[in-house]
């Protein structure tokens, strides 16, 4: 999926991938036109296009930033944040912070008592 990317987009892709790999165990796989990064479920994915990398990160609350193009509620507890990356220099905070937050979000969701805090079982 990344073999036909421009040099700038390939560099940005490699930096995204390397950043995610540093977080720890996960599964990275292709699905349709996207590259998924998953632990128990997908925490972010990249959709490469000819002109950009569309990065969608699943966070527990809405973030606002000039980098965020759109925010969509994806479940009762998560928001999908859509961003466009065109250069390696964009793969830095706050984007990398949000990737780490999304990676750790599944730890918080599976912690003892998390179901009660989310209001489940009431």
N, C-alpha and C positions, 0 to 999 in steps of 0.2 A: 504493500500500500504506500510505502514511502520512497520507493525506488525512483519515481519520476519527479520528485520534489526538487525545487530550486535549491541551490546551496544554502541560502539563508533559511529556508523552511526546514531543510534537513538538519541544519545546526540547531534550530529551535526545537525540533522534534527530539533530537538526541539529548538536549539539555533537559527537556521535560521527562523523558524516559529515565535518564540518570538520576534526576531528582527523586522520582517516585521509587526507584529501586533502593535508594538509600533509606527509605522508611522502614523496610523489613519485608517479611514474607508476604507474597501476594501472587496473583495469577495475572499475566498479561497475555491477551489473546485478541485475535481479529474476529469481528462480528459484523457482517454486512459491510458497510463502508466506514467502520469505526475500529479503533484500537482501544480495547477496554482494559481498565486497571481495577482489579477486584480483590477483595478479601472474602468476606462472607457474601457480599453483594458488591456491585460496581460502585466505586467511590468517585471515579472520574473517567471520562473517555475523551479521545481525540479523534476528530473527523478531518483527515487531510483533504484539502482541495488544491486546485492548481495555484491559487493565490494566497491561501492562508491555512492555518490550523485552527479549526473550531474546537475549542476546549470547553467541556461541560463538566463542572465540579458540583458535587452534591454536598451541601452544607446544612447544618441544623438551624440556621437563621439567615435572613437576607443580608447581603453585603452590598454596599453601594460604592462604586469607584468608577472613574472614567474607563477603566479596563472592562467592566461588566457591561455587556450589550443588552442583556435581557435576563430577568429572573422569573422562573416559573415554579410554582409549587408542584413538586413531583410526588409527594406523599403527605401523610398527616404530620410527619416530623422533618421532612427534608425539602430543600429548595434547590433547583437546578440553576446554576449560574453559567450563562453562556458568554464566552470571551473569544475574541479573535486574536491570534498570535501570528505575526508576520516576520518577527526577527528574534534571534536568540536573546538579545538584551531585554526582551519583555518577560523572560522566564526568570524572574527575581521577585522578591517581596513586592506587593502582597500576594501575588499569584502562588509562589512556592509555599508561603505560610498557609494559604487556603488548601492547597493540596495536602499538606501535613495534617491540617485540622480535619479534612474529610477522611483521611486514612485513620485517624484516631477516633473519629465519631462512632465507628462500630464497636470500639472498646467500651465507650460510655453506654451505648445502647444495650450491651450484653452484661453490664455490671449488675450485681445483685441489687434488687430493688428498683431497677430501671423501669420495669413495667408499671410499678406503682407510681413512680414519678411522672410517667407519661400519661397516667390516668387509666391504664388498662385494668380490666377486672372490676371496675367500679360500677 
